[in-house]
């Protein structure tokens, strides 16, 4: 009996150390120095700036704002405002000073909206709505939100959110889109765009030279539009997929691994076909990028 109790205690200790959950991560963040604590209205606005380091945001069911973390040098941290709106973050250092760096965790009401901006800092948010902008940092969003808008020049963007609508713009960074968002508009310049969205009902996906990849069956009734200049557009669908598909390119190649249909000539580089009944309406256009359609 004692051996069994000892073994159970050892297993619990192992789980706590090896498999920490979000609660453990949250407790670790709360052990960081407290920078700001104040009452906040449920639909308050929060503006955050951090030039370098990391910003983590967590929506919670409380009418308060808490900021924990470390800022170097400490004097660069600022926070001002009232219960309806707060502006906080880290001031950029002068030319003769060492670069300012912040590693902060912000807890705020779930219904609040944020505007977060970094230069090289990463942004990580859970159950938070608003606008997220970075030049070279990574952006990772998950949970649920009323709306999401993301802009990144060079950093990667990972979106695993459930929101009524989502808009994302990226330059050279890769964009990964998952989750349950019915209305999306995503574009890149040279970064790859990877989408798995069976819940997307209205989607627009564009790139200049980055490859676009879509996996999974489009939802019934969905209207999806893909356009690319020189990058490839690649679809991997289950054989049960249904819909109408219009594929066209100016000087590129269409590789249709789903049906026997091919472009009728080199001059006429377009294919239109239907599979099953109902389904989605998918339009794909490229200038010189390859279009590939293949079953799982």
C-alpha positions as CSV (number, residue, x, y, z in Angstrom):
1,X,0.0,0.0,0.0
2,X,2.8,2.4,1.0
3,X,4.6,1.6,-2.2
4,X,1.5,2.3,-4.2
5,X,1.1,5.7,-2.5
6,X,4.7,6.5,-3.0
7,X,4.5,5.6,-6.7
8,X,1.4,7.8,-7.1
9,X,3.1,10.8,-5.5
10,X,6.1,10.3,-7.8
11,X,3.9,10.2,-10.8
12,X,2.1,13.4,-9.8
13,X,5.4,15.1,-9.2
14,X,6.7,13.9,-12.6
15,X,3.6,15.3,-14.4
16,X,3.9,18.7,-12.7
17,X,7.6,19.0,-13.7
18,X,7.5,17.4,-17.2
19,X,4.0,18.3,-18.4
20,X,3.3,21.9,-17.3
21,X,0.0,23.3,-18.6
22,X,-1.2,26.8,-19.1
23,X,-1.9,27.1,-15.4
24,X,1.7,26.4,-14.6
25,X,2.8,28.9,-17.2
26,X,0.5,31.5,-15.8
27,X,1.8,30.9,-12.3
28,X,5.3,31.3,-13.6
29,X,4.4,34.6,-15.2
30,X,2.8,35.9,-12.0
31,X,6.0,35.2,-10.1
32,X,7.6,37.9,-12.3
33,X,7.6,41.5,-10.9
34,X,4.3,43.2,-10.9
35,X,4.5,46.3,-13.2
36,X,0.9,47.4,-13.3
37,X,-2.5,46.5,-11.7
38,X,-5.7,48.4,-12.0
39,X,-9.5,48.1,-12.5
40,X,-10.5,47.9,-16.2
41,X,-13.9,48.0,-17.9
42,X,-15.0,44.9,-19.8
43,X,-14.7,46.6,-23.2
44,X,-11.7,48.7,-22.5
45,X,-8.9,49.5,-25.0
46,X,-5.3,48.7,-24.3
47,X,-2.4,50.0,-26.4
48,X,1.0,48.2,-26.0
49,X,4.4,49.0,-27.5
50,X,7.6,47.0,-26.9
51,X,10.6,47.4,-29.3
52,X,12.3,44.1,-28.4
53,X,11.7,41.0,-26.3
54,X,8.2,39.5,-26.0
55,X,4.6,40.5,-25.3
56,X,2.2,37.9,-24.0
57,X,-1.5,38.7,-23.7
58,X,-4.1,36.6,-22.0
59,X,-7.8,37.3,-21.9
60,X,-9.5,36.5,-18.6
61,X,-12.9,36.8,-16.9
62,X,-12.0,39.6,-14.5
63,X,-12.5,43.4,-14.5
64,X,-8.9,44.1,-14.1
65,X,-5.6,44.5,-15.8
66,X,-2.3,43.0,-14.6
67,X,1.1,43.4,-16.1
68,X,4.0,41.2,-14.9
69,X,7.5,41.0,-16.4
70,X,10.9,42.5,-16.6
71,X,12.1,45.6,-18.5
72,X,15.7,46.6,-19.0
73,X,16.4,49.4,-18.1
74,X,13.5,49.5,-15.7
75,X,12.9,53.2,-16.2
76,X,11.8,52.6,-19.7
77,X,8.5,51.0,-18.6
78,X,5.4,53.3,-18.7
79,X,1.7,52.9,-18.1
80,X,-1.0,55.6,-18.1
81,X,-4.8,55.8,-18.5
82,X,-8.0,55.0,-16.7
83,X,-10.5,52.1,-16.5
84,X,-11.7,52.7,-20.1
85,X,-8.3,52.7,-21.8
86,X,-4.6,52.2,-21.0
87,X,-1.4,52.9,-22.8
88,X,1.6,50.9,-21.6
89,X,4.9,49.5,-22.8
90,X,8.6,50.1,-23.1
91,X,10.1,53.3,-24.5
92,X,12.8,53.0,-27.1
93,X,16.3,53.9,-25.8
94,X,18.3,56.9,-27.0
95,X,21.1,56.5,-29.5
96,X,23.7,56.7,-26.7
97,X,22.0,54.1,-24.5
98,X,21.8,50.4,-24.5
99,X,18.7,49.0,-26.4
100,X,15.5,48.7,-24.3
101,X,14.2,45.2,-23.8
102,X,10.9,44.1,-22.3
103,X,9.5,40.6,-21.5
104,X,6.0,41.3,-20.3
105,X,2.8,39.3,-19.7
106,X,-0.5,41.2,-19.8
107,X,-3.8,39.9,-18.4
108,X,-6.9,41.8,-19.4
109,X,-10.7,41.4,-19.8
110,X,-11.7,39.1,-22.6
111,X,-13.9,41.7,-24.2
112,X,-11.2,44.3,-24.3
113,X,-9.5,45.3,-27.5
114,X,-5.8,45.8,-28.0
115,X,-3.4,47.5,-30.3
116,X,0.0,45.8,-30.0
117,X,3.2,47.0,-31.8
118,X,6.8,45.7,-31.7
119,X,9.9,46.1,-33.7
120,X,11.8,42.8,-33.0
121,X,9.6,41.6,-30.2
122,X,7.4,38.4,-30.4
123,X,3.7,38.7,-29.8
124,X,1.7,35.8,-28.2
125,X,-2.0,36.2,-27.4
126,X,-4.8,33.9,-26.2
127,X,-8.5,34.9,-26.2
128,X,-7.6,38.5,-27.2
129,X,-9.1,40.6,-30.0
130,X,-7.5,43.5,-31.8
131,X,-4.6,44.7,-34.0
132,X,-1.2,43.1,-33.8
133,X,1.8,44.6,-35.7
134,X,5.5,43.7,-35.8
135,X,8.4,44.3,-38.1
136,X,10.6,41.3,-37.4
137,X,9.0,39.5,-34.5
138,X,6.8,36.4,-34.6
139,X,3.1,36.6,-34.0
140,X,1.2,33.6,-32.5
141,X,-2.5,33.9,-31.7
142,X,-5.0,31.3,-30.4
143,X,-8.3,31.0,-28.6
144,X,-11.4,33.0,-29.4
145,X,-11.7,36.7,-30.3
146,X,-14.3,39.1,-31.8
147,X,-11.9,40.1,-34.6
148,X,-8.2,39.7,-35.5
149,X,-6.0,42.0,-37.6
150,X,-2.3,41.2,-38.1
151,X,0.5,42.9,-39.9
152,X,4.1,41.6,-40.1
153,X,6.9,42.7,-42.4
154,X,9.4,39.9,-41.8
155,X,8.2,37.8,-38.9
156,X,6.2,34.5,-39.1
157,X,2.5,34.5,-38.3
158,X,0.7,31.6,-36.8
159,X,-3.1,31.9,-36.3
160,X,-5.1,29.2,-34.6
161,X,-8.1,31.3,-33.7
162,X,-11.9,31.2,-33.7
163,X,-13.2,34.7,-34.7
164,X,-16.0,36.1,-36.9
165,X,-13.4,37.6,-39.2
166,X,-9.7,37.8,-39.7
167,X,-7.3,39.9,-41.7
168,X,-3.6,39.2,-42.0
169,X,-0.8,40.9,-44.1
170,X,2.8,39.6,-44.2
171,X,5.9,40.4,-46.1
172,X,8.6,37.8,-46.1
173,X,7.3,35.8,-43.2
174,X,5.4,32.6,-43.4
175,X,1.7,32.6,-42.5
176,X,0.0,29.5,-41.0
177,X,-3.8,29.7,-40.7
178,X,-5.9,27.2,-38.7
179,X,-8.9,27.5,-36.5
180,X,-12.6,28.3,-37.1
181,X,-12.9,31.7,-38.8
182,X,-15.6,32.0,-41.5
183,X,-14.4,35.3,-43.0
184,X,-10.7,35.6,-43.8
185,X,-8.5,37.8,-46.0
186,X,-4.8,36.9,-45.9
187,X,-1.9,38.0,-48.1
188,X,1.9,37.8,-48.3
189,X,4.6,39.2,-50.5
190,X,7.2,36.5,-50.6
191,X,6.3,34.4,-47.6
192,X,4.6,31.0,-47.8
193,X,0.9,30.9,-47.0
194,X,-0.5,27.6,-45.5
195,X,-4.2,27.2,-44.9
196,X,-6.3,24.4,-43.4
197,X,-9.8,25.9,-43.1
198,X,-12.8,23.7,-43.4
199,X,-14.8,26.4,-41.6
200,X,-13.9,29.2,-44.0
201,X,-17.0,30.5,-45.8
202,X,-15.5,33.6,-47.5
203,X,-11.8,33.6,-48.1
204,X,-9.4,35.6,-50.1
205,X,-5.7,34.5,-50.3
206,X,-3.1,36.3,-52.3
207,X,0.7,36.4,-52.7
208,X,3.3,37.9,-55.1
209,X,5.9,35.2,-55.0
210,X,5.2,33.0,-51.9
211,X,3.6,29.6,-52.4
212,X,0.0,29.1,-51.2
213,X,-1.0,25.7,-49.9
214,X,-4.6,24.7,-49.0
215,X,-5.3,21.4,-47.3
216,X,-8.7,19.9,-46.4
217,X,-12.1,20.1,-48.0
218,X,-13.6,23.5,-48.4
219,X,-16.9,24.0,-46.6
220,X,-20.2,23.6,-48.5
221,X,-21.3,26.9,-49.8
222,X,-17.9,28.5,-49.3
223,X,-16.6,31.1,-51.8
224,X,-12.8,31.0,-52.0
225,X,-10.5,33.1,-54.2
226,X,-6.7,32.5,-54.6
227,X,-4.4,34.7,-56.7
228,X,-0.6,34.6,-57.1
229,X,1.9,36.1,-59.5
230,X,4.9,33.8,-59.6
231,X,4.3,31.5,-56.6
232,X,2.6,28.1,-56.8
233,X,-0.9,27.4,-55.6
234,X,-1.2,23.8,-54.2
235,X,-4.4,22.0,-53.1
236,X,-4.7,18.7,-51.3
237,X,-8.3,17.6,-51.1
238,X,-10.1,14.5,-49.9
239,X,-11.7,12.5,-52.6
240,X,-15.1,13.3,-51.2
241,X,-14.6,17.1,-51.9
242,X,-17.5,18.8,-53.7
243,X,-17.7,22.1,-55.5
244,X,-17.0,24.1,-58.7
245,X,-13.3,24.9,-59.4
246,X,-12.1,27.4,-61.9
247,X,-8.3,27.4,-62.5
248,X,-6.5,29.8,-64.8
249,X,-2.9,30.9,-65.4
250,X,-1.2,33.2,-68.0
251,X,2.1,31.5,-68.5
252,X,2.2,28.9,-65.7
253,X,1.2,25.3,-65.6
254,X,-2.0,23.6,-64.4
255,X,-1.4,20.1,-62.9
256,X,-4.8,18.5,-62.4
257,X,-4.5,15.2,-60.4
258,X,-8.1,15.1,-59.5
259,X,-9.9,14.8,-62.8
260,X,-9.0,13.9,-66.4
261,X,-9.6,17.5,-67.5
262,X,-6.7,19.5,-68.8
263,X,-6.3,22.8,-70.5
264,X,-7.4,22.5,-74.1
265,X,-4.3,24.1,-75.5
266,X,-1.1,26.0,-74.5
267,X,-2.8,29.2,-75.5
268,X,-5.9,28.5,-73.3
269,X,-4.4,27.8,-69.9
270,X,-7.6,27.3,-67.9
271,X,-9.7,24.5,-66.5
272,X,-13.2,24.5,-65.0
273,X,-14.8,21.5,-63.5
274,X,-17.3,20.4,-60.9
275,X,-17.2,17.5,-58.4
276,X,-20.2,16.2,-56.5
277,X,-23.2,18.3,-55.7
278,X,-23.2,21.7,-54.2
279,X,-20.0,22.2,-52.3
280,X,-17.7,25.3,-52.6
281,X,-17.0,27.8,-55.3
282,X,-13.2,28.0,-55.7
283,X,-11.4,30.4,-58.1
284,X,-7.6,30.3,-58.7
285,X,-5.6,32.7,-60.8
286,X,-1.8,33.0,-61.3
287,X,0.4,34.8,-63.8
288,X,3.3,32.3,-64.0
289,X,2.9,30.2,-60.9
290,X,2.0,26.5,-61.1
291,X,-1.5,25.4,-60.0
292,X,-1.6,21.9,-58.5
293,X,-4.8,20.0,-57.6
294,X,-4.3,16.5,-56.0
295,X,-6.2,14.1,-53.8
296,X,-5.1,13.2,-50.3
